[in-house]
């Protein structure tokens, strides 16, 4: 499987929309990997994970064709992950087709937002619940409970296809026991995990810092959930984490973790001895 990180930033991106802090100011000048749009990803070119406010830019920057997407899967309902108003552009009168080319999968809060915005539109909606698996084509997908917002069923996604397993885990917080119990039943060929708070822990339990991200990854390795040699990349970085891309590299490299960046291609193969991640397709706006 090939996962492309389309956006690697947190709620207001990097540089922060109205921020002049050190990291935002540096990103405006440096560009490249230090510019991060809102968090989203694309699996094998057909399964879109989250549909945030930077989707249009990400599609253009990476030369994508959204008409090929089979599904959009939402991790949760926060506004940096779902831009409800832009779903309409997949339907008539903005295009000639009467139905969207993709199905939509999300928790109850996500589906309620979409139903309220488009009560009569022909959208195919599927409710997702933590630890209740479903299939899309050849993909076996299991939502895994995140510890991010007590007001909804926030989900990470375990993707399995032909023996290869990838966990996409943004907005995780420190997982609760039920998630750890489930994860002990799988072996991962690759992991994408949030590191929102970077070098500056915020105190909010719904996100990870470098320290808590490293602890989580080491615990996954210790419990043999992460296969030996499995690649690990981070995402959902905030400028409030007080770390540039190179500073994240320096902090995470000793732990065999790679900070992602917009456009990074993340490859996983259960038959490969060492999964790898390739260079990005577009490093700047």
Buried (B, 14 or more C-beta within 10 A) or exposed (E): BBBBBBBBBBBBBBBBEEBEBEBBBBBBEBEEBBBBBBBBBBBBEBBBBBBBBBBEBBBEBBEBEBEEBBBBBBBBBBEBBBBBEEBBEBBEEEEEEEEBBBBBBBBEBBBEBBEEEBEEBEBEEEEBEBBEEBEBEEBBBBBBBBBBBEEBBBBBBBBBBEEBBBBBBBBBBBBEEEBBEBBEEBBBBBBBBBBBBBBBBBEEEBBBBBBBBBBBBBBBBEEEBBBEEBBBBBBBBBBBBBBBBEBBBEBBEEBBBBBBBBBBBBBBBBEEEEBBBEEBBBBBE
